[in-house]
């Protein structure tokens, strides 16, 4: 994902949770796909306040995602929007 487009505007998805989604490459086994669905569902729950920070970060870590780096990249993207 590139945060800058040709016209120097920042890309913002219709649903902000899209910035926290993950994907898997095909062919992925069922366990990997289920993990992706869990992580993507958790992003929406976390952003809506239905899941606390600790639980979300632990879930990311459980699936092999560095939570600080992953969320940090999204925070950097959003910080650019606030300039």
N, CA, C and O atoms as CSV, one atom per row, in Angstrom:
chain,resi,resn,atom,element,x,y,z
A,1,UNK,N,N,0.848,-1.175,0.000
A,1,UNK,CA,C,0.000,0.000,0.000
A,1,UNK,C,C,0.884,1.225,0.000
A,1,UNK,O,O,1.827,1.323,0.786
A,2,UNK,N,N,0.590,2.128,-0.853
A,2,UNK,CA,C,1.280,3.406,-0.875
A,2,UNK,C,C,0.351,4.459,-0.298
A,2,UNK,O,O,-0.814,4.545,-0.688
A,3,UNK,N,N,0.859,5.254,0.624
A,3,UNK,CA,C,-0.003,6.261,1.247
A,3,UNK,C,C,-0.149,7.503,0.388
A,3,UNK,O,O,-1.020,8.335,0.640
A,4,UNK,N,N,0.689,7.633,-0.614
A,4,UNK,CA,C,0.581,8.802,-1.489
A,4,UNK,C,C,0.165,8.360,-2.886
A,4,UNK,O,O,0.647,7.353,-3.404
A,5,UNK,N,N,-0.705,9.105,-3.464
A,5,UNK,CA,C,-1.120,8.811,-4.830
A,5,UNK,C,C,-0.414,9.764,-5.781
A,5,UNK,O,O,0.369,10.609,-5.347
A,6,UNK,N,N,-0.682,9.634,-7.066
A,6,UNK,CA,C,-0.043,10.492,-8.062
A,6,UNK,C,C,-0.356,11.968,-7.856
A,6,UNK,O,O,0.449,12.829,-8.209
A,7,UNK,N,N,-1.513,12.262,-7.290
A,7,UNK,CA,C,-1.870,13.668,-7.090
A,7,UNK,C,C,-1.546,14.152,-5.673
A,7,UNK,O,O,-2.062,15.180,-5.235
A,8,UNK,N,N,-0.705,13.422,-4.970
A,8,UNK,CA,C,-0.213,13.786,-3.635
A,8,UNK,C,C,-1.298,13.835,-2.565
A,8,UNK,O,O,-1.143,14.524,-1.557
A,9,UNK,N,N,-2.387,13.116,-2.774
A,9,UNK,CA,C,-3.404,12.995,-1.743
A,9,UNK,C,C,-3.182,11.707,-0.978
A,9,UNK,O,O,-2.706,10.720,-1.539
A,10,UNK,N,N,-3.523,11.713,0.289
A,10,UNK,CA,C,-3.394,10.505,1.091
A,10,UNK,C,C,-4.610,9.626,0.892
A,10,UNK,O,O,-5.740,10.109,0.820
A,11,UNK,N,N,-4.366,8.338,0.805
A,11,UNK,CA,C,-5.437,7.375,0.624
A,11,UNK,C,C,-6.061,7.059,1.976
A,11,UNK,O,O,-5.348,6.729,2.924
A,12,UNK,N,N,-7.359,7.154,2.074
A,12,UNK,CA,C,-8.088,6.789,3.281
A,12,UNK,C,C,-9.221,5.866,2.852
A,12,UNK,O,O,-10.037,6.229,2.005
A,13,UNK,N,N,-9.271,4.673,3.438
A,13,UNK,CA,C,-10.336,3.740,3.052
A,13,UNK,C,C,-11.689,4.193,3.600
A,13,UNK,O,O,-11.742,4.975,4.549
A,14,UNK,N,N,-12.762,3.717,3.020
A,14,UNK,CA,C,-14.100,4.067,3.508
A,14,UNK,C,C,-14.304,3.639,4.964
A,14,UNK,O,O,-14.961,4.342,5.732
A,15,UNK,N,N,-13.751,2.506,5.335
A,15,UNK,CA,C,-13.824,2.017,6.713
A,15,UNK,C,C,-12.405,2.004,7.264
A,15,UNK,O,O,-11.548,1.283,6.754
A,16,UNK,N,N,-12.154,2.793,8.293
A,16,UNK,CA,C,-10.797,2.947,8.826
A,16,UNK,C,C,-10.193,1.611,9.284
A,16,UNK,O,O,-8.970,1.472,9.325
A,17,UNK,N,N,-11.028,0.641,9.625
A,17,UNK,CA,C,-10.498,-0.662,10.035
A,17,UNK,C,C,-9.786,-1.368,8.883
A,17,UNK,O,O,-9.006,-2.295,9.104
A,18,UNK,N,N,-10.056,-0.926,7.649
A,18,UNK,CA,C,-9.356,-1.511,6.498
A,18,UNK,C,C,-7.847,-1.298,6.583
A,18,UNK,O,O,-7.080,-2.069,6.007
A,19,UNK,N,N,-7.417,-0.262,7.293
A,19,UNK,CA,C,-5.987,-0.024,7.469
A,19,UNK,C,C,-5.332,-1.096,8.334
A,19,UNK,O,O,-4.113,-1.259,8.312
A,20,UNK,N,N,-6.144,-1.822,9.091
A,20,UNK,CA,C,-5.624,-2.855,9.990
A,20,UNK,C,C,-5.915,-4.264,9.503
A,20,UNK,O,O,-5.762,-5.218,10.266
A,21,UNK,N,N,-6.327,-4.419,8.266
A,21,UNK,CA,C,-6.615,-5.758,7.759
A,21,UNK,C,C,-5.352,-6.443,7.263
A,21,UNK,O,O,-4.386,-5.797,6.857
A,22,UNK,N,N,-5.388,-7.745,7.306
A,22,UNK,CA,C,-4.287,-8.557,6.802
A,22,UNK,C,C,-4.836,-9.481,5.725
A,22,UNK,O,O,-6.043,-9.710,5.649
A,23,UNK,N,N,-3.962,-10.000,4.911
A,23,UNK,CA,C,-4.366,-10.948,3.883
A,23,UNK,C,C,-3.360,-12.093,3.845
A,23,UNK,O,O,-2.258,-11.990,4.383
A,24,UNK,N,N,-3.752,-13.167,3.209
A,24,UNK,CA,C,-2.865,-14.311,3.047
A,24,UNK,C,C,-2.719,-14.592,1.564
A,24,UNK,O,O,-3.592,-14.253,0.764
A,25,UNK,N,N,-1.621,-15.206,1.214
A,25,UNK,CA,C,-1.392,-15.547,-0.180
A,25,UNK,C,C,-1.992,-16.912,-0.490
A,25,UNK,O,O,-2.007,-17.810,0.352
A,26,UNK,N,N,-2.477,-17.044,-1.697
A,26,UNK,CA,C,-3.026,-18.324,-2.133
A,26,UNK,C,C,-1.887,-19.226,-2.580
A,26,UNK,O,O,-0.906,-18.704,-3.110
A,27,UNK,N,N,-1.941,-20.476,-2.414
A,27,UNK,CA,C,-2.973,-21.184,-1.668
A,27,UNK,C,C,-2.619,-21.211,-0.179
A,27,UNK,O,O,-1.513,-21.600,0.194
A,28,UNK,N,N,-3.540,-20.807,0.644
A,28,UNK,CA,C,-3.340,-20.830,2.091
A,28,UNK,C,C,-4.211,-21.938,2.678
A,28,UNK,O,O,-5.312,-22.203,2.195
A,29,UNK,N,N,-3.702,-22.573,3.715
A,29,UNK,CA,C,-4.496,-23.634,4.338
A,29,UNK,C,C,-5.629,-23.028,5.166
A,29,UNK,O,O,-5.646,-21.824,5.420
A,30,UNK,N,N,-6.559,-23.859,5.575
A,30,UNK,CA,C,-7.741,-23.392,6.308
A,30,UNK,C,C,-7.375,-22.691,7.606
A,30,UNK,O,O,-8.011,-21.704,7.973
A,31,UNK,N,N,-6.369,-23.179,8.299
A,31,UNK,CA,C,-5.960,-22.577,9.568
A,31,UNK,C,C,-5.467,-21.155,9.345
A,31,UNK,O,O,-5.791,-20.257,10.122
A,32,UNK,N,N,-4.691,-20.946,8.296
A,32,UNK,CA,C,-4.173,-19.617,7.989
A,32,UNK,C,C,-5.301,-18.662,7.621
A,32,UNK,O,O,-5.310,-17.511,8.057
A,33,UNK,N,N,-6.241,-19.128,6.830
A,33,UNK,CA,C,-7.387,-18.296,6.439
A,33,UNK,C,C,-8.229,-17.948,7.666
A,33,UNK,O,O,-8.667,-16.807,7.814
A,34,UNK,N,N,-8.457,-18.916,8.537
A,34,UNK,CA,C,-9.224,-18.646,9.761
A,34,UNK,C,C,-8.501,-17.618,10.627
A,34,UNK,O,O,-9.139,-16.744,11.215
A,35,UNK,N,N,-7.181,-17.717,10.710
A,35,UNK,CA,C,-6.394,-16.737,11.461
A,35,UNK,C,C,-6.560,-15.337,10.884
A,35,UNK,O,O,-6.707,-14.367,11.627
A,36,UNK,N,N,-6.536,-15.235,9.557
A,36,UNK,CA,C,-6.731,-13.949,8.897
A,36,UNK,C,C,-8.098,-13.362,9.253
A,36,UNK,O,O,-8.211,-12.173,9.550
A,37,UNK,N,N,-9.129,-14.198,9.223
A,37,UNK,CA,C,-10.475,-13.732,9.552
A,37,UNK,C,C,-10.576,-13.274,11.001
A,37,UNK,O,O,-11.253,-12.289,11.299
A,38,UNK,N,N,-9.906,-13.983,11.901
A,38,UNK,CA,C,-9.910,-13.599,13.312
A,38,UNK,C,C,-9.225,-12.247,13.501
A,38,UNK,O,O,-9.754,-11.370,14.184
A,39,UNK,N,N,-8.049,-12.080,12.896
A,39,UNK,CA,C,-7.300,-10.829,13.023
A,39,UNK,C,C,-8.094,-9.667,12.426
A,39,UNK,O,O,-8.148,-8.589,13.018
A,40,UNK,N,N,-8.701,-9.871,11.276
A,40,UNK,CA,C,-9.467,-8.799,10.645
A,40,UNK,C,C,-10.719,-8.443,11.442
A,40,UNK,O,O,-11.078,-7.269,11.541
A,41,UNK,N,N,-11.376,-9.435,12.003
A,41,UNK,CA,C,-12.531,-9.163,12.853
A,41,UNK,C,C,-12.135,-8.436,14.124
A,41,UNK,O,O,-12.860,-7.561,14.598
A,42,UNK,N,N,-10.992,-8.796,14.672
A,42,UNK,CA,C,-10.502,-8.156,15.892
A,42,UNK,C,C,-10.187,-6.683,15.655
A,42,UNK,O,O,-10.356,-5.863,16.557
A,43,UNK,N,N,-9.732,-6.338,14.454
A,43,UNK,CA,C,-9.432,-4.928,14.142
A,43,UNK,C,C,-10.691,-4.078,14.308
A,43,UNK,O,O,-10.642,-3.004,14.907
A,44,UNK,N,N,-11.801,-4.550,13.787
A,44,UNK,CA,C,-13.057,-3.810,13.919
A,44,UNK,C,C,-13.495,-3.714,15.367
A,44,UNK,O,O,-13.958,-2.666,15.818
A,45,UNK,N,N,-13.348,-4.810,16.094
A,45,UNK,CA,C,-13.723,-4.803,17.508
A,45,UNK,C,C,-12.861,-3.838,18.314
A,45,UNK,O,O,-13.360,-3.118,19.178
A,46,UNK,N,N,-11.570,-3.831,18.023
A,46,UNK,CA,C,-10.645,-2.962,18.744
A,46,UNK,C,C,-10.956,-1.497,18.475
A,46,UNK,O,O,-11.005,-0.685,19.399
A,47,UNK,N,N,-11.164,-1.163,17.203
A,47,UNK,CA,C,-11.442,0.229,16.856
A,47,UNK,C,C,-12.782,0.716,17.400
A,47,UNK,O,O,-12.949,1.908,17.656
A,48,UNK,N,N,-13.722,-0.181,17.574
A,48,UNK,CA,C,-15.031,0.215,18.115
A,48,UNK,C,C,-15.052,0.243,19.635
A,48,UNK,O,O,-16.040,0.663,20.236
A,49,UNK,N,N,-13.964,-0.204,20.260
A,49,UNK,CA,C,-13.899,-0.224,21.715
A,49,UNK,C,C,-14.430,-1.510,22.332
A,49,UNK,O,O,-14.476,-1.639,23.555
A,50,UNK,N,N,-14.832,-2.460,21.496
A,50,UNK,CA,C,-15.350,-3.730,21.997
A,50,UNK,C,C,-14.230,-4.664,22.453
A,50,UNK,O,O,-14.495,-5.669,23.114
A,51,UNK,N,N,-12.987,-4.343,22.108
A,51,UNK,CA,C,-11.828,-5.140,22.515
A,51,UNK,C,C,-10.778,-4.186,23.064
A,51,UNK,O,O,-10.513,-3.136,22.479
A,52,UNK,N,N,-10.178,-4.561,24.199
A,52,UNK,CA,C,-9.167,-3.693,24.792
A,52,UNK,C,C,-7.814,-3.851,24.092
A,52,UNK,O,O,-7.581,-4.817,23.366
A,53,UNK,N,N,-6.940,-2.887,24.328
A,53,UNK,CA,C,-5.619,-2.870,23.688
A,53,UNK,C,C,-4.832,-4.141,23.967
A,53,UNK,O,O,-4.260,-4.734,23.053
A,54,UNK,N,N,-4.803,-4.558,25.222
A,54,UNK,CA,C,-4.012,-5.735,25.599
A,54,UNK,C,C,-4.458,-6.959,24.803
A,54,UNK,O,O,-3.629,-7.675,24.241
A,55,UNK,N,N,-5.755,-7.195,24.758
A,55,UNK,CA,C,-6.281,-8.366,24.054
A,55,UNK,C,C,-5.954,-8.305,22.567
A,55,UNK,O,O,-5.550,-9.307,21.975
A,56,UNK,N,N,-6.126,-7.137,21.966
A,56,UNK,CA,C,-5.846,-6.986,20.528
A,56,UNK,C,C,-4.365,-7.229,20.249
A,56,UNK,O,O,-4.020,-7.955,19.317
A,57,UNK,N,N,-3.500,-6.632,21.039
A,57,UNK,CA,C,-2.066,-6.797,20.822
A,57,UNK,C,C,-1.629,-8.238,21.061
A,57,UNK,O,O,-0.769,-8.748,20.343
A,58,UNK,N,N,-2.202,-8.892,22.051
A,58,UNK,CA,C,-1.889,-10.301,22.299
A,58,UNK,C,C,-2.356,-11.178,21.141
A,58,UNK,O,O,-1.669,-12.124,20.755
A,59,UNK,N,N,-3.511,-10.866,20.598
A,59,UNK,CA,C,-4.028,-11.633,19.467
A,59,UNK,C,C,-3.115,-11.475,18.255
A,59,UNK,O,O,-2.796,-12.461,17.590
A,60,UNK,N,N,-2.691,-10.248,17.961
A,60,UNK,CA,C,-1.763,-10.037,16.850
A,60,UNK,C,C,-0.485,-10.847,17.065
A,60,UNK,O,O,-0.009,-11.526,16.156
A,61,UNK,N,N,0.051,-10.769,18.255
A,61,UNK,CA,C,1.285,-11.494,18.576
A,61,UNK,C,C,1.088,-13.000,18.418
A,61,UNK,O,O,1.971,-13.698,17.921
A,62,UNK,N,N,-0.060,-13.491,18.840
A,62,UNK,CA,C,-0.362,-14.926,18.731
A,62,UNK,C,C,-0.288,-15.397,17.273
A,62,UNK,O,O,0.136,-16.518,16.994
A,63,UNK,N,N,-0.701,-14.537,16.362
A,63,UNK,CA,C,-0.688,-14.905,14.942
A,63,UNK,C,C,0.591,-14.467,14.233
A,63,UNK,O,O,0.646,-14.457,13.003
A,64,UNK,N,N,1.610,-14.108,14.997
A,64,UNK,CA,C,2.916,-13.801,14.419
A,64,UNK,C,C,3.061,-12.407,13.840
A,64,UNK,O,O,3.944,-12.163,13.018
A,65,UNK,N,N,2.205,-11.494,14.260
A,65,UNK,CA,C,2.271,-10.106,13.799
A,65,UNK,C,C,2.829,-9.258,14.934
A,65,UNK,O,O,2.313,-9.294,16.051
A,66,UNK,N,N,3.876,-8.501,14.654
A,66,UNK,CA,C,4.441,-7.597,15.655
A,66,UNK,C,C,3.438,-6.462,15.869
A,66,UNK,O,O,3.294,-5.600,15.002
A,67,UNK,N,N,2.742,-6.449,17.014
A,67,UNK,CA,C,1.670,-5.470,17.203
A,67,UNK,C,C,2.154,-4.024,17.203
A,67,UNK,O,O,1.480,-3.147,16.663
A,68,UNK,N,N,3.305,-3.769,17.800
A,68,UNK,CA,C,3.808,-2.398,17.857
A,68,UNK,C,C,4.133,-1.885,16.466
A,68,UNK,O,O,3.798,-0.749,16.129
A,69,UNK,N,N,4.776,-2.702,15.662
A,69,UNK,CA,C,5.121,-2.296,14.299
A,69,UNK,C,C,3.865,-2.162,13.442
A,69,UNK,O,O,3.712,-1.186,12.707
A,70,UNK,N,N,2.975,-3.134,13.535
A,70,UNK,CA,C,1.764,-3.165,12.718
A,70,UNK,C,C,0.882,-1.951,12.995
A,70,UNK,O,O,0.488,-1.241,12.069
A,71,UNK,N,N,0.576,-1.715,14.252
A,71,UNK,CA,C,-0.284,-0.586,14.617
A,71,UNK,C,C,0.476,0.729,14.424
A,71,UNK,O,O,-0.122,1.745,14.071
A,72,UNK,N,N,1.788,0.711,14.653
A,72,UNK,CA,C,2.595,1.916,14.473
A,72,UNK,C,C,2.549,2.442,13.048
A,72,UNK,O,O,2.501,3.654,12.834
A,73,UNK,N,N,2.564,1.545,12.078
A,73,UNK,CA,C,2.484,1.970,10.676
A,73,UNK,C,C,1.156,2.656,10.387
A,73,UNK,O,O,1.107,3.633,9.641
A,74,UNK,N,N,0.091,2.151,10.972
A,74,UNK,CA,C,-1.223,2.770,10.784
A,74,UNK,C,C,-1.259,4.127,11.483
A,74,UNK,O,O,-1.803,5.090,10.940
A,75,UNK,N,N,-0.684,4.210,12.680
A,75,UNK,CA,C,-0.639,5.488,13.390
A,75,UNK,C,C,0.129,6.537,12.591
A,75,UNK,O,O,-0.272,7.700,12.536
A,76,UNK,N,N,1.233,6.124,11.973
A,76,UNK,CA,C,2.006,7.055,11.144
A,76,UNK,C,C,1.164,7.547,9.971
A,76,UNK,O,O,1.188,8.731,9.635
A,77,UNK,N,N,0.429,6.644,9.358
A,77,UNK,CA,C,-0.428,7.004,8.226
A,77,UNK,C,C,-1.469,8.024,8.683
A,77,UNK,O,O,-1.675,9.039,8.016
A,78,UNK,N,N,-2.121,7.764,9.807
A,78,UNK,CA,C,-3.146,8.670,10.300
A,78,UNK,C,C,-2.562,10.008,10.731
A,78,UNK,O,O,-3.202,11.047,10.570
A,79,UNK,N,N,-1.345,9.988,11.279
A,79,UNK,CA,C,-0.699,11.239,11.676
A,79,UNK,C,C,-0.490,12.152,10.464
A,79,UNK,O,O,-0.602,13.373,10.580
A,80,UNK,N,N,-0.191,11.569,9.315
A,80,UNK,CA,C,-0.030,12.364,8.105
A,80,UNK,C,C,-1.336,13.055,7.710
A,80,UNK,O,O,-1.325,14.141,7.130
A,81,UNK,N,N,-2.442,12.420,8.026
A,81,UNK,CA,C,-3.743,13.003,7.705
A,81,UNK,C,C,-4.067,14.206,8.585
A,81,UNK,O,O,-4.859,15.070,8.208
A,82,UNK,N,N,-3.451,14.252,9.749
A,82,UNK,CA,C,-3.772,15.304,10.704
A,82,UNK,C,C,-2.888,16.546,10.562
A,82,UNK,O,O,-3.071,17.532,11.276
A,83,UNK,N,N,-1.942,16.489,9.646
A,83,UNK,CA,C,-1.029,17.633,9.462
A,83,UNK,C,C,-1.767,18.793,8.840
A,83,UNK,O,O,-1.175,19.846,8.605
